Amino acid sequence: MTKRPKASRKVGGTITRLVVRPAPRDQKRAILQAGHLTFPAALGRGGRTSRKREGDGATPIAAMPLLFAYRRGDRGPWPLSPLTMRRSQPNMLWCDAVSDPNYNRPVRSPFGPSHEKLQRQDELYDVCIVPDWNLRSRKRQCGSAIFFHIARPGYTPTEGCVAISPRDMRRLLPHLSPRTVLQVL
């Protein structure tokens, strides 16, 4: 019998584990469990994978500690969080160019190679949490810009991220910290 990971427990008000399980009948949707609470979530257009590759659109099956977050200062307000929250600026980008030395790192414009804008016109990155996917021990072609962020209406697929509604993000933020692990099953 295999052991299922515990959904989460709170330590001093902090959630230590967010468990993301695939939704029944839809590989691009999930159920995110935070303690006794569950939230609908969007996954990558490629579903989930244990062999993440750049551009595959899949969400990595992994346990990823939350490192820090970006937030839009001109939209909100967003609740305070024990997680380090950096205010995004119009010139902030995230490099997803495999051949660039800045691959899977934040960069600033002007920047010629392929990248994601951290301050988008839509609300997807109004709160953009950075989990440790291919960051601390970075490997080329293993995926970049895997974030935990705001979902589109209808929970349409992401490019490999985990996304929840703005309302649910507001409920979770005060309980997320660097001790929180995003566990995609």
Secondary structure, 3 states (H helix, E strand, C coil): CCCCCCCCCEECCEECEEEEEEECCEEEEEEEEECCEEEEEECECCCEECCCCCCCCCEECCEEEEEEEEECCCCCCCCCCCCCEEECCCCEEEECCCCCCCCCCEEECCCCCCEEECCCCCCCCCEEEEECCCCCCCCCCCCCCCCEEECCHHHCCECCCEEECHHHHHHHHHHCCCCCEEEEC
